[in-house]
């Protein structure tokens, strides 16, 4: 699992570009895909005690270090696996802060 202060640009269904902070990426051998969890920067700036809306997509990394192609999550099984990975990530973050 990788995480850091990376950003990426996502184009929504209306053709509007949004700069997003990558929360973390991971690969799933079960589904044979890579996944990215991110949040849109500047979207309803929140204080520390509010929830940030986290988005998830499957992605195909590009060969030339450019942004890869984002794909929708297709199954409930994928969503369950992503939620489990997010919960693990958040638990590890909480431990690091203590």
C-alpha positions in Angstrom: 0.0 0.0 0.0 1.4 3.4 -0.9 0.3 6.8 0.3 1.7 10.3 0.2 0.9 13.9 -0.8 0.3 13.1 -4.4 -2.3 14.9 -6.5 -4.0 14.0 -9.7 -6.6 15.7 -11.9 -10.0 14.1 -12.4 -12.4 15.2 -15.1 -16.1 14.7 -14.0 -19.0 13.8 -16.2 -19.5 17.5 -17.0 -16.0 17.9 -18.3 -14.9 19.9 -15.3 -11.4 19.2 -14.0 -10.9 18.7 -10.2 -7.5 18.5 -8.5 -7.6 15.6 -6.0 -5.3 14.5 -3.3 -4.4 10.8 -3.5 -5.0 9.2 -0.1 -3.5 5.8 -1.1 -3.2 3.3 -3.8 -3.1 -0.5 -3.7 -3.2 -3.5 -5.9 -5.7 -6.4 -5.6 -4.6 -9.8 -6.8 -8.1 -11.1 -6.2 -9.5 -8.7 -8.8 -6.4 -8.2 -10.9 -6.7 -4.4 -10.6 -5.1 -1.4 -9.0 -7.2 1.0 -7.0 -6.8 4.6 -5.9 -8.7 6.4 -3.0 -8.7 10.1 -3.2 -10.6 13.3 -2.2 -11.2 16.4 -4.2 -9.2 19.4 -2.9 -11.2 22.5 -2.2 -14.4 20.6 -2.1 -16.3 22.0 0.9 -13.2 22.8 3.0 -13.7 20.9 6.2 -12.4 21.3 9.7 -10.6 18.5 11.5 -13.7 17.1 13.1 -15.7 16.8 9.9 -15.7 13.9 7.4 -14.0 14.2 4.0 -15.8 12.5 1.1 -13.5 9.8 -0.1 -13.8 8.6 -3.7 -12.5 5.3 -5.1 -11.7 4.1 -8.6 -10.0 1.3 -10.2 -7.2 2.5 -12.4 -4.8 1.4 -15.2 -1.4 2.9 -14.6 0.2 4.4 -17.7 3.6 3.3 -18.9 5.0 6.8 -19.2 4.4 8.1 -15.7 1.4 10.2 -16.8 -1.9 9.9 -15.1 -3.5 6.5 -15.8 -7.1 5.8 -16.8 -9.7 5.7 -14.0 -12.4 3.1 -14.1 -15.6 2.8 -12.1 -15.9 0.2 -9.3 -18.1 -2.5 -10.8 -19.1 -5.0 -8.1 -20.2 -5.0 -4.5 -17.3 -7.4 -3.8 -14.9 -4.8 -4.9 -16.6 -2.1 -2.8 -16.4 -4.4 0.3 -12.7 -5.0 -0.4 -12.0 -1.3 -0.8 -13.9 -0.5 2.4 -11.8 -3.1 4.3 -8.6 -1.6 2.9 -9.7 1.9 3.8 -10.6 0.8 7.4 -7.1 -0.9 7.7 -5.4 2.3 6.4 -7.3 4.6 8.8 -6.6 2.3 11.8 -2.9 2.4 10.9 -3.0 6.2 10.6 -4.6 6.5 14.0 -1.9 4.3 15.5 0.8 6.5 13.9 -0.7 9.6 15.5 -0.7 8.2 19.0 
